[in-house]
Every structure is written in structure tokens, then in C-alpha cells.
Amino acid sequence: MSSAKPLISEYLIIAIVLLISACPSLAADYVPVSYKEKDFVDAWCAASQGATEVQQADRTRIDCVTAEYAIEFDFGVKWAEAIGQALFYSAESGLKPGIVLILKKPGDIRYLARLEKANRHHRLNIRIWVMRPDDLTHPSRAMGLH
């Protein structure tokens, strides 16, 4: 009876290895990569000729300021927090609110859908951009300039 468990485990391991080797993109989605928000801010803001970490009178800092927008950067899971910060930074600076939502993996697209729904439903008029890890080398793609 004890020999059946290792056999099942061996089959499970073989199945997982075959699945990952047959679909390399699955393996890439689960490779831990440590990107920092600042990496995205620096790349995108430089490409948009904006200024990073702009301090306001109340000592808060806007991630990126362009001629038109006060922009908050956040990873997908923090989409709701990004709304509040973008609206506050807009009120403080007098600029339009913007959010760059950072999607680290394909499943994060659900956070973009939530952000867009809230933006549309409440007529927040927040400009939304999306960045993915690949955009770090080509930030103009995330800005829609490709």
C-alpha cells in the first residue's frame, strides 16, 4: 500500500514537468521576478518627459508629473488604492489624474478590468495606462507611442 503513494507522486511530477515543458509560457509566468515600482516610474516618466517624485505642499509625492497629468503608479493588486491617490494628487496639483497600472503576469488583467469599471461607473475621468515587465525596455509602448 505504501508503494502506491510514491507511484502517484511520480506520475504527478511527470505530468507537471510535461505540462511546463510543453507550454514554456506557463513556466515564465511563475518565475519570481523582483521588479520595483520605481523601475516602472523611472522608465515611463523619462519616456514621457515627466518629473518623478514631485513633492507637494502637504509633503506627499506624486510618482510622475507631466505637463497635463499627476500620475500614480501601482501594481495591479493595488488598483483601488491607486484611484484614491490619483484623485488626491490631482486635487493637490491642479493636474488631471492618471494611473499607470503595472501588470506583472497575465492574470493581473482582472485588476485592470476592475479599475476601468470603477473609473467608468463613477465618471472619475482618470487616464489609465498599463505597463508590463516587457515595457521596461520599451516604455513608449505602454504610453501608446509604438
Secondary structure, DSSP 4 states (H G I P E B T S, - for coil): -TTHHHHHHHHHHHHHHHHHHH-HHHHHHTS-----HHHHHHHHHHHTT-EEEEEPTTS-EEEEE-SSEEEEEEEGGGHHHHHHHHHHHHHHHSSEEEEEEE--SGGGHHHHHHHHHHHHHTT---EEEEE-GGGGT-HHHHTT--
